[in-house]
Amino acid sequence: MLQKKDISRYELQKLTSLNYPRINQLYKNEAKNISFAELEVLTNVLKCSISDLIEKR
């Protein structure tokens, strides 16, 4: 999604309340969980839906 929106992880950190290590975890699919608050912030900033960010495996 970041590539589609042409936003870097650093820019995303500036636009959200999330810290860079957390954004990096999510970006690299290393996060074991994600909170509803994090999803809300990300979908609002990226102007997308939750299904754009999460895929079922």
Backbone atoms as SQL, in Angstrom:
CREATE TABLE atoms (id INTEGER PRIMARY KEY, chain TEXT, resi INTEGER, resn TEXT, atom TEXT, x REAL, y REAL, z REAL);
INSERT INTO atoms VALUES
  (1, 'A', 1, 'MET', 'N', 0.829, -1.192, 0.000),
  (2, 'A', 1, 'MET', 'CA', 0.000, 0.000, 0.000),
  (3, 'A', 1, 'MET', 'C', 0.871, 1.252, 0.000),
  (4, 'A', 2, 'LEU', 'N', 1.979, 1.203, 0.704),
  (5, 'A', 2, 'LEU', 'CA', 2.876, 2.359, 0.725),
  (6, 'A', 2, 'LEU', 'C', 3.419, 2.662, -0.666),
  (7, 'A', 3, 'GLN', 'N', 3.742, 1.626, -1.406),
  (8, 'A', 3, 'GLN', 'CA', 4.247, 1.829, -2.768),
  (9, 'A', 3, 'GLN', 'C', 3.173, 2.434, -3.664),
  (10, 'A', 4, 'LYS', 'N', 1.947, 1.952, -3.525),
  (11, 'A', 4, 'LYS', 'CA', 0.841, 2.492, -4.326),
  (12, 'A', 4, 'LYS', 'C', 0.625, 3.975, -4.038),
  (13, 'A', 5, 'LYS', 'N', 0.767, 4.355, -2.785),
  (14, 'A', 5, 'LYS', 'CA', 0.537, 5.737, -2.366),
  (15, 'A', 5, 'LYS', 'C', 1.799, 6.586, -2.454),
  (16, 'A', 6, 'ASP', 'N', 2.924, 5.962, -2.804),
  (17, 'A', 6, 'ASP', 'CA', 4.215, 6.643, -2.895),
  (18, 'A', 6, 'ASP', 'C', 4.577, 7.337, -1.577),
  (19, 'A', 7, 'ILE', 'N', 4.450, 6.565, -0.491),
  (20, 'A', 7, 'ILE', 'CA', 4.774, 7.051, 0.854),
  (21, 'A', 7, 'ILE', 'C', 5.846, 6.142, 1.441),
  (22, 'A', 8, 'SER', 'N', 6.868, 6.728, 2.002),
  (23, 'A', 8, 'SER', 'CA', 7.918, 5.931, 2.644),
  (24, 'A', 8, 'SER', 'C', 7.495, 5.579, 4.068),
  (25, 'A', 9, 'ARG', 'N', 8.190, 4.632, 4.653),
  (26, 'A', 9, 'ARG', 'CA', 7.912, 4.264, 6.051),
  (27, 'A', 9, 'ARG', 'C', 8.178, 5.448, 6.965),
  (28, 'A', 10, 'TYR', 'N', 9.211, 6.205, 6.658),
  (29, 'A', 10, 'TYR', 'CA', 9.531, 7.391, 7.456),
  (30, 'A', 10, 'TYR', 'C', 8.401, 8.422, 7.382),
  (31, 'A', 11, 'GLU', 'N', 7.876, 8.649, 6.185),
  (32, 'A', 11, 'GLU', 'CA', 6.755, 9.579, 6.031),
  (33, 'A', 11, 'GLU', 'C', 5.528, 9.085, 6.786),
  (34, 'A', 12, 'LEU', 'N', 5.284, 7.771, 6.712),
  (35, 'A', 12, 'LEU', 'CA', 4.140, 7.196, 7.421),
  (36, 'A', 12, 'LEU', 'C', 4.277, 7.413, 8.923),
  (37, 'A', 13, 'GLN', 'N', 5.476, 7.282, 9.422),
  (38, 'A', 13, 'GLN', 'CA', 5.712, 7.517, 10.849),
  (39, 'A', 13, 'GLN', 'C', 5.363, 8.957, 11.208),
  (40, 'A', 14, 'LYS', 'N', 5.723, 9.903, 10.350),
  (41, 'A', 14, 'LYS', 'CA', 5.421, 11.309, 10.607),
  (42, 'A', 14, 'LYS', 'C', 3.920, 11.589, 10.558),
  (43, 'A', 15, 'LEU', 'N', 3.199, 10.849, 9.716),
  (44, 'A', 15, 'LEU', 'CA', 1.765, 11.071, 9.536),
  (45, 'A', 15, 'LEU', 'C', 0.901, 10.366, 10.582),
  (46, 'A', 16, 'THR', 'N', 1.490, 9.411, 11.286),
  (47, 'A', 16, 'THR', 'CA', 0.742, 8.629, 12.277),
  (48, 'A', 16, 'THR', 'C', 1.382, 8.752, 13.655),
  (49, 'A', 17, 'SER', 'N', 0.742, 8.172, 14.631),
  (50, 'A', 17, 'SER', 'CA', 1.290, 8.144, 15.992),
  (51, 'A', 17, 'SER', 'C', 2.135, 6.887, 16.214),
  (52, 'A', 18, 'LEU', 'N', 2.336, 6.108, 15.163),
  (53, 'A', 18, 'LEU', 'CA', 3.090, 4.861, 15.282),
  (54, 'A', 18, 'LEU', 'C', 4.582, 5.141, 15.200),
  (55, 'A', 19, 'ASN', 'N', 5.364, 4.404, 15.987),
  (56, 'A', 19, 'ASN', 'CA', 6.807, 4.602, 15.915),
  (57, 'A', 19, 'ASN', 'C', 7.397, 3.801, 14.758),
  (58, 'A', 20, 'TYR', 'N', 8.597, 4.188, 14.351),
  (59, 'A', 20, 'TYR', 'CA', 9.209, 3.570, 13.175),
  (60, 'A', 20, 'TYR', 'C', 9.416, 2.062, 13.321),
  (61, 'A', 21, 'PRO', 'N', 9.898, 1.564, 14.479),
  (62, 'A', 21, 'PRO', 'CA', 10.052, 0.102, 14.598),
  (63, 'A', 21, 'PRO', 'C', 8.732, -0.650, 14.393),
  (64, 'A', 22, 'ARG', 'N', 7.625, -0.087, 14.861),
  (65, 'A', 22, 'ARG', 'CA', 6.321, -0.736, 14.676),
  (66, 'A', 22, 'ARG', 'C', 5.921, -0.717, 13.199),
  (67, 'A', 23, 'ILE', 'N', 6.093, 0.397, 12.543),
  (68, 'A', 23, 'ILE', 'CA', 5.791, 0.488, 11.117),
  (69, 'A', 23, 'ILE', 'C', 6.643, -0.503, 10.336),
  (70, 'A', 24, 'ASN', 'N', 7.896, -0.620, 10.696),
  (71, 'A', 24, 'ASN', 'CA', 8.804, -1.555, 10.042),
  (72, 'A', 24, 'ASN', 'C', 8.335, -3.003, 10.234),
  (73, 'A', 25, 'GLN', 'N', 7.878, -3.341, 11.446),
  (74, 'A', 25, 'GLN', 'CA', 7.334, -4.685, 11.718),
  (75, 'A', 25, 'GLN', 'C', 6.156, -4.980, 10.793),
  (76, 'A', 26, 'LEU', 'N', 5.253, -4.031, 10.704),
  (77, 'A', 26, 'LEU', 'CA', 4.069, -4.214, 9.860),
  (78, 'A', 26, 'LEU', 'C', 4.467, -4.309, 8.397),
  (79, 'A', 27, 'TYR', 'N', 5.379, -3.480, 7.977),
  (80, 'A', 27, 'TYR', 'CA', 5.831, -3.459, 6.587),
  (81, 'A', 27, 'TYR', 'C', 6.469, -4.792, 6.186),
  (82, 'A', 28, 'LYS', 'N', 7.257, -5.355, 7.080),
  (83, 'A', 28, 'LYS', 'CA', 7.966, -6.606, 6.788),
  (84, 'A', 28, 'LYS', 'C', 7.158, -7.851, 7.130),
  (85, 'A', 29, 'ASN', 'N', 5.882, -7.678, 7.504),
  (86, 'A', 29, 'ASN', 'CA', 5.007, -8.792, 7.903),
  (87, 'A', 29, 'ASN', 'C', 5.579, -9.583, 9.076),
  (88, 'A', 30, 'GLU', 'N', 6.237, -8.884, 9.987),
  (89, 'A', 30, 'GLU', 'CA', 6.810, -9.526, 11.169),
  (90, 'A', 30, 'GLU', 'C', 5.949, -9.325, 12.415),
  (91, 'A', 31, 'ALA', 'N', 4.901, -8.530, 12.299),
  (92, 'A', 31, 'ALA', 'CA', 4.022, -8.265, 13.443),
  (93, 'A', 31, 'ALA', 'C', 3.159, -9.485, 13.728),
  (94, 'A', 32, 'LYS', 'N', 3.047, -9.831, 14.993),
  (95, 'A', 32, 'LYS', 'CA', 2.218, -10.972, 15.384),
  (96, 'A', 32, 'LYS', 'C', 0.760, -10.565, 15.565),
  (97, 'A', 33, 'ASN', 'N', 0.528, -9.265, 15.769),
  (98, 'A', 33, 'ASN', 'CA', -0.834, -8.764, 15.929),
  (99, 'A', 33, 'ASN', 'C', -0.876, -7.287, 15.547),
  (100, 'A', 34, 'ILE', 'N', -2.095, -6.772, 15.445),
  (101, 'A', 34, 'ILE', 'CA', -2.292, -5.356, 15.164),
  (102, 'A', 34, 'ILE', 'C', -3.565, -4.918, 15.871),
  (103, 'A', 35, 'SER', 'N', -3.523, -3.765, 16.490),
  (104, 'A', 35, 'SER', 'CA', -4.680, -3.290, 17.254),
  (105, 'A', 35, 'SER', 'C', -5.661, -2.569, 16.327),
  (106, 'A', 36, 'PHE', 'N', -6.893, -2.454, 16.804),
  (107, 'A', 36, 'PHE', 'CA', -7.897, -1.720, 16.041),
  (108, 'A', 36, 'PHE', 'C', -7.496, -0.256, 15.912),
  (109, 'A', 37, 'ALA', 'N', -6.860, 0.286, 16.937),
  (110, 'A', 37, 'ALA', 'CA', -6.410, 1.680, 16.896),
  (111, 'A', 37, 'ALA', 'C', -5.363, 1.880, 15.798),
  (112, 'A', 38, 'GLU', 'N', -4.434, 0.941, 15.678),
  (113, 'A', 38, 'GLU', 'CA', -3.425, 1.017, 14.630),
  (114, 'A', 38, 'GLU', 'C', -4.072, 0.910, 13.250),
  (115, 'A', 39, 'LEU', 'N', -5.010, -0.007, 13.105),
  (116, 'A', 39, 'LEU', 'CA', -5.724, -0.153, 11.826),
  (117, 'A', 39, 'LEU', 'C', -6.467, 1.122, 11.460),
  (118, 'A', 40, 'GLU', 'N', -7.099, 1.717, 12.438),
  (119, 'A', 40, 'GLU', 'CA', -7.854, 2.946, 12.190),
  (120, 'A', 40, 'GLU', 'C', -6.929, 4.069, 11.716),
  (121, 'A', 41, 'VAL', 'N', -5.810, 4.234, 12.395),
  (122, 'A', 41, 'VAL', 'CA', -4.855, 5.278, 12.011),
  (123, 'A', 41, 'VAL', 'C', -4.338, 5.029, 10.594),
  (124, 'A', 42, 'LEU', 'N', -3.946, 3.789, 10.314),
  (125, 'A', 42, 'LEU', 'CA', -3.392, 3.464, 9.001),
  (126, 'A', 42, 'LEU', 'C', -4.412, 3.647, 7.877),
  (127, 'A', 43, 'THR', 'N', -5.640, 3.186, 8.090),
  (128, 'A', 43, 'THR', 'CA', -6.654, 3.330, 7.039),
  (129, 'A', 43, 'THR', 'C', -7.019, 4.795, 6.809),
  (130, 'A', 44, 'ASN', 'N', -7.024, 5.586, 7.866),
  (131, 'A', 44, 'ASN', 'CA', -7.325, 7.012, 7.710),
  (132, 'A', 44, 'ASN', 'C', -6.222, 7.741, 6.956),
  (133, 'A', 45, 'VAL', 'N', -4.982, 7.485, 7.325),
  (134, 'A', 45, 'VAL', 'CA', -3.857, 8.167, 6.684),
  (135, 'A', 45, 'VAL', 'C', -3.681, 7.708, 5.241),
  (136, 'A', 46, 'LEU', 'N', -3.815, 6.410, 5.005),
  (137, 'A', 46, 'LEU', 'CA', -3.610, 5.871, 3.667),
  (138, 'A', 46, 'LEU', 'C', -4.866, 5.931, 2.795),
  (139, 'A', 47, 'LYS', 'N', -5.992, 6.331, 3.407),
  (140, 'A', 47, 'LYS', 'CA', -7.274, 6.428, 2.699),
  (141, 'A', 47, 'LYS', 'C', -7.595, 5.122, 1.969),
  (142, 'A', 48, 'CYS', 'N', -7.644, 4.059, 2.774),
  (143, 'A', 48, 'CYS', 'CA', -7.929, 2.735, 2.228),
  (144, 'A', 48, 'CYS', 'C', -8.798, 1.970, 3.226),
  (145, 'A', 49, 'SER', 'N', -9.174, 0.771, 2.856),
  (146, 'A', 49, 'SER', 'CA', -9.964, -0.068, 3.749),
  (147, 'A', 49, 'SER', 'C', -9.049, -1.064, 4.467),
  (148, 'A', 50, 'ILE', 'N', -9.578, -1.662, 5.499),
  (149, 'A', 50, 'ILE', 'CA', -8.816, -2.664, 6.250),
  (150, 'A', 50, 'ILE', 'C', -8.424, -3.819, 5.345),
  (151, 'A', 51, 'SER', 'N', -9.314, -4.213, 4.455),
  (152, 'A', 51, 'SER', 'CA', -9.018, -5.335, 3.559),
  (153, 'A', 51, 'SER', 'C', -7.863, -5.017, 2.597),
  (154, 'A', 52, 'ASP', 'N', -7.573, -3.733, 2.384),
  (155, 'A', 52, 'ASP', 'CA', -6.416, -3.368, 1.571),
  (156, 'A', 52, 'ASP', 'C', -5.111, -3.610, 2.311),
  (157, 'A', 53, 'LEU', 'N', -5.173, -3.634, 3.634),
  (158, 'A', 53, 'LEU', 'CA', -3.973, -3.784, 4.453),
  (159, 'A', 53, 'LEU', 'C', -3.719, -5.216, 4.919),
  (160, 'A', 54, 'ILE', 'N', -4.792, -5.981, 5.062),
  (161, 'A', 54, 'ILE', 'CA', -4.681, -7.320, 5.639),
  (162, 'A', 54, 'ILE', 'C', -5.170, -8.355, 4.642),
  (163, 'A', 55, 'GLU', 'N', -4.421, -9.409, 4.507),
  (164, 'A', 55, 'GLU', 'CA', -4.875, -10.519, 3.670),
  (165, 'A', 55, 'GLU', 'C', -4.888, -11.791, 4.499),
  (166, 'A', 56, 'LYS', 'N', -5.883, -12.613, 4.260),
  (167, 'A', 56, 'LYS', 'CA', -6.027, -13.876, 4.971),
  (168, 'A', 56, 'LYS', 'C', -5.051, -14.897, 4.397),
  (169, 'A', 57, 'ARG', 'N', -4.399, -15.613, 5.288),
  (170, 'A', 57, 'ARG', 'CA', -3.451, -16.656, 4.859),
  (171, 'A', 57, 'ARG', 'C', -3.924, -18.011, 5.277);
